Amino acid sequence: MISRSPSKKERPWFASEVQFSVPENEVHHVNVTDIAGKSFSTVRKGWKPDEVQSFLHTLAEDLVAVAEENTALRQEILRLENQLDHSRELEQRVRGMLKEMRAASKKMVGQAEASAAAMSYKVEQERKAILEQAKHEAAVVIRDAERRAERMLMKGNARLDGLKEQIDLLETKKLALITRIKSILRAQVDFLSALEHPKKQQLHSALRRATQTRDGLDADAVDEILARLDDREIDND
């Protein structure tokens, strides 16, 4: 934002940061270098070149900050997506472990049954005891494994839901940021176009549109600028 001591003859042509609009299909024609390096012809009773250049440099710095913020958001989204992939891999490993435990338990029961079947009638009771013990141990192993797997899956699902919410929030911020950038570029192109063809009606329209953008001119600032335009027309007459 550019500010100078108020003076009727030297007051700047804007009092705060102004945002303007540009057609969406023309955004790629304007970049930070174009704005910072833009020069204007000097004419009698025209705008002060140092004020115009200062405004363009301020605008270029703002666009750089917005671009850096957009890059940070993209990196954060990528980081969260990587965490989401890791959680999914963890879920797959847990499911695999549970499957292996069940297979191992089944194998234990089968081996116990085979050992008991090979025994003679004398050890039938011992065979039954071994079989029941193996089934009990297998049931305990499966039950514990299922409980652990269920807890891990619940935690993994909760984390997945949290990561998805964060990604959705970042996507919303990203879209809002893109919309803001487009609004800034549209507004600046409109105003620069008005500077190249300084007609009162065009400037009036650009200033009124600026009041509708975020951090735009307030009504008092617009009235002061319009009053100055009236004074310029009287001086020219």
N, C-alpha and C positions, 0 to 999 in steps of 0.2 A: 504494500500500500504506500502511496506517495503522498506526502503532506508538506505544506509550506505555510508560512505565516500569512493569515488572511489579509488580502489587499484587494481593493476593487479592481485594480488594473492588473495585478499579478497573481490573482487567485487561480490555482490549477483547474484544468477542465474536468477533473474528476476528484471526488473527496474520499473515495474508498475503493476497495477492489471491486471490479465489475465483471460479471459473467455474461457471456453472449452465446448466441446459437449459431450453428453452421449446419448445412444439410449433411445428412449421414454419409452420403456417397462422396463427400468432399473432404472428409476428415484426414485421409491419408496424404493430402497435399500440404498439410501444415505440420511441422515438427518443431522441436525446441530450437534447433539451429536457425530455421527460417524466421522464427519470432524474434530471437535475440539479435539476429543480424539484419533485421528489417530496417531500411532507411527510407526517409521521406524527403521530398523536395521542399525547400524553404520558399515561402511566398510572403508577400507583404500582408501583415495582419493575420498570418496563419498560426497554427498551433506551434508551441515552443518545441523544437526538436529534442532538447534534453529531457523534457517531461515525457514526451512520447517514447523515447528510447528507455527511460527509466521504467515506465509502465511495462514495456515489452520485456525488459529483463526480469522484472518481478513476475510477470506471467510465465516466462520460461522456467524460473525457479520453482514456481508452483506446479508446473507440469512435470518437472523432474521428480518432485516429492510425490506426486500422485503415481507416477510410473514406478518409483521405488516401493511404494505401498502395495501396488498391484503385484509386483514381483514377490514381495514377502508373503502375500496371501497365496500366491501360486505354490510357493515352497512349503507353506504350512499345509495346504491341501495334499501335496505330494507326500509329506511326512505322515499325515493321518491315513492316507491310503496304504502306505507301507505297513503301518501298524495294523490296519484292518486285514491285510494279507497275512501278516504274522499270526493274528488271532485265528484266522481260518485254518492255517497250517497246524496250529496247536490243537484245534478241534479235531482235525483229521487224525493227528497222532493219538489223541485220547481214544477216539473210536477204534483205532487199530490195536491199541493196548488192551482195550476191553475185549475185543474179538480174540486176541491171543490168549488172554486169561481164561476165557470161556473154553477155548480149544484145549488149553493145558489142563483145565479142571476135568473136562470130558475124558481126556487121555488118562488122567490119574484114576478116574473111576473104571475105565476100561482095563487098565493094567491091574488094578486091585481085583476086579472080577476075574481076570485071567489067572492071576496067582491063586485066588481062592478056589477056582474050578479045578486046578491041578492037584489040590490037596485031597487026601483020602477022607473017608467018612469020619475017621477019628478026630479030624481037626475041623469038622463042619461048623461047629459053634465058633471056633476061632476065625474061620473064614467069614462067617456072618458078621462077627464083631469088626473084623478088618474092613469089610465092605461098608458097614454102617459108619464106621469112623471116617473112611475115605469120602463117603457121600456128605457127611457132616462138614468135614474140612472143605470139600469142594463148594458146598453151599455157602459156607462162611466166606471163602475167598471170593466167590461170585458176588455175594451180597455186599461185601466191603468194596469190591472193585466197582460195582454198579453205583454205590453211594458216592464214592470218590469221583467217578466219571460224571455223575449227575451234577455234583457240586461244581466241578470244573466246567461242565457245559453251561451251567447257569451263569457262572461268572463270565465265561467267554461270550455268551449271548448278551449279557448286560453290557459288557465292554463294546461289543459290536454295535449295540444300539446307541451307546454314547458316542462312538466314533462317527456313526452315520449322522447323528444330530449335529456334531461339530462340522462335518463336511457340508451338510445342507446349509448351516449358518454361514460358513465361509463362502459357499456358492452364492448365497443371497447378498453378502457383502460385496462379492466380486461383481455381480450384476449391477448393484447400486453404484459401485465405483465406476464401472464402464459408463453407466448413464450419466454420472456426474461429469466425467471427462468429455463425453459428447456434448453435454450442455455448455461446458466451459468453452470448447472449441467453436461451437455454433455462435455463442454470444460474442466471442472475440472477433470472428470473421465479419459478423454483422457490423460491429462497431468500427472495425478497420475500413470496411467498405464505406461506412458513413463518413469517415475521416477523408477518404479519397474524393468523395463528392459531398462536400460540406453544405448540404441544403438543410434548412431549418426543419422541414417536415421529416426528412430522413433521420436527423439527429434526434428529433423529438420521439420518433417511433423506436429508435434503438435504445434511448434512455428509458422509455416506458417499459420496454421488454426487459431491460436490465433490472428494474425494480422487482420483477417477478422471479428472478433467479436467486439462489442462495447467496447471502452476503452481498447483495446488490445495493445500488444507491437507494436512499430513502426518499420520501416525497419532498422534503425540504431541499435536499441536494439537487433534485431534478428541477424544482422551481427556480433555484439560483442559477442553474445553467441556462435555462430557457430565458431568464431575465437578461443574462449576459448576451445571449444570441440576439435579443431584441435591441440591446444597446449597440451591438456590432452593425445591425441593419441600419439603425439610425445614423451611426457614424459614416457608413458607406454611402447613405443617401446625401 
